[in-house]
């Protein structure tokens, strides 16, 4: 497009532009967030999987609900009756 005269080089990002904002802590939780290292942000919180931990729910049926740090399996029919 530049060679054809339809656009100028200045219309495009510089070659070294990644498209990511620089890391910042401007969020309500004041924890630094780097969009290129999203999992690093998540490790700052007490909840959620860390490192190589895997969800137990992935190995269980689709009728499971996580409760705290334990996994409780429920029958969908019984769950609806309890509402």
MODELLER restraints for C-alpha pairs under 7 A, 6 or more apart:
rsr = mdl.restraints
at = mdl.atoms
rsr.add(forms.Gaussian(group=physical.xy_distance, feature=features.Distance(at['CA:1:A'], at['CA:7:A']), mean=5.59, stdev=0.5))
rsr.add(forms.Gaussian(group=physical.xy_distance, feature=features.Distance(at['CA:2:A'], at['CA:8:A']), mean=5.53, stdev=0.5))
rsr.add(forms.Gaussian(group=physical.xy_distance, feature=features.Distance(at['CA:2:A'], at['CA:9:A']), mean=6.43, stdev=0.5))
rsr.add(forms.Gaussian(group=physical.xy_distance, feature=features.Distance(at['CA:20:A'], at['CA:35:A']), mean=6.52, stdev=0.5))
rsr.add(forms.Gaussian(group=physical.xy_distance, feature=features.Distance(at['CA:22:A'], at['CA:34:A']), mean=6.70, stdev=0.5))
rsr.add(forms.Gaussian(group=physical.xy_distance, feature=features.Distance(at['CA:23:A'], at['CA:32:A']), mean=6.36, stdev=0.5))
rsr.add(forms.Gaussian(group=physical.xy_distance, feature=features.Distance(at['CA:23:A'], at['CA:33:A']), mean=5.32, stdev=0.5))
rsr.add(forms.Gaussian(group=physical.xy_distance, feature=features.Distance(at['CA:23:A'], at['CA:34:A']), mean=4.24, stdev=0.5))
rsr.add(forms.Gaussian(group=physical.xy_distance, feature=features.Distance(at['CA:24:A'], at['CA:32:A']), mean=5.01, stdev=0.5))
rsr.add(forms.Gaussian(group=physical.xy_distance, feature=features.Distance(at['CA:24:A'], at['CA:33:A']), mean=5.54, stdev=0.5))
rsr.add(forms.Gaussian(group=physical.xy_distance, feature=features.Distance(at['CA:24:A'], at['CA:34:A']), mean=6.88, stdev=0.5))
rsr.add(forms.Gaussian(group=physical.xy_distance, feature=features.Distance(at['CA:25:A'], at['CA:31:A']), mean=5.12, stdev=0.5))
rsr.add(forms.Gaussian(group=physical.xy_distance, feature=features.Distance(at['CA:25:A'], at['CA:32:A']), mean=3.96, stdev=0.5))
rsr.add(forms.Gaussian(group=physical.xy_distance, feature=features.Distance(at['CA:25:A'], at['CA:33:A']), mean=6.15, stdev=0.5))
rsr.add(forms.Gaussian(group=physical.xy_distance, feature=features.Distance(at['CA:32:A'], at['CA:41:A']), mean=6.86, stdev=0.5))
rsr.add(forms.Gaussian(group=physical.xy_distance, feature=features.Distance(at['CA:33:A'], at['CA:41:A']), mean=5.62, stdev=0.5))
rsr.add(forms.Gaussian(group=physical.xy_distance, feature=features.Distance(at['CA:43:A'], at['CA:50:A']), mean=6.14, stdev=0.5))
rsr.add(forms.Gaussian(group=physical.xy_distance, feature=features.Distance(at['CA:57:A'], at['CA:64:A']), mean=6.72, stdev=0.5))
rsr.add(forms.Gaussian(group=physical.xy_distance, feature=features.Distance(at['CA:63:A'], at['CA:73:A']), mean=6.62, stdev=0.5))
rsr.add(forms.Gaussian(group=physical.xy_distance, feature=features.Distance(at['CA:63:A'], at['CA:74:A']), mean=6.07, stdev=0.5))
rsr.add(forms.Gaussian(group=physical.xy_distance, feature=features.Distance(at['CA:63:A'], at['CA:75:A']), mean=6.40, stdev=0.5))
rsr.add(forms.Gaussian(group=physical.xy_distance, feature=features.Distance(at['CA:63:A'], at['CA:76:A']), mean=6.08, stdev=0.5))
rsr.add(forms.Gaussian(group=physical.xy_distance, feature=features.Distance(at['CA:64:A'], at['CA:72:A']), mean=6.24, stdev=0.5))
rsr.add(forms.Gaussian(group=physical.xy_distance, feature=features.Distance(at['CA:64:A'], at['CA:73:A']), mean=4.62, stdev=0.5))
rsr.add(forms.Gaussian(group=physical.xy_distance, feature=features.Distance(at['CA:64:A'], at['CA:74:A']), mean=5.84, stdev=0.5))
rsr.add(forms.Gaussian(group=physical.xy_distance, feature=features.Distance(at['CA:65:A'], at['CA:71:A']), mean=6.43, stdev=0.5))
rsr.add(forms.Gaussian(group=physical.xy_distance, feature=features.Distance(at['CA:65:A'], at['CA:72:A']), mean=5.78, stdev=0.5))
rsr.add(forms.Gaussian(group=physical.xy_distance, feature=features.Distance(at['CA:65:A'], at['CA:73:A']), mean=6.38, stdev=0.5))
rsr.add(forms.Gaussian(group=physical.xy_distance, feature=features.Distance(at['CA:66:A'], at['CA:72:A']), mean=6.09, stdev=0.5))
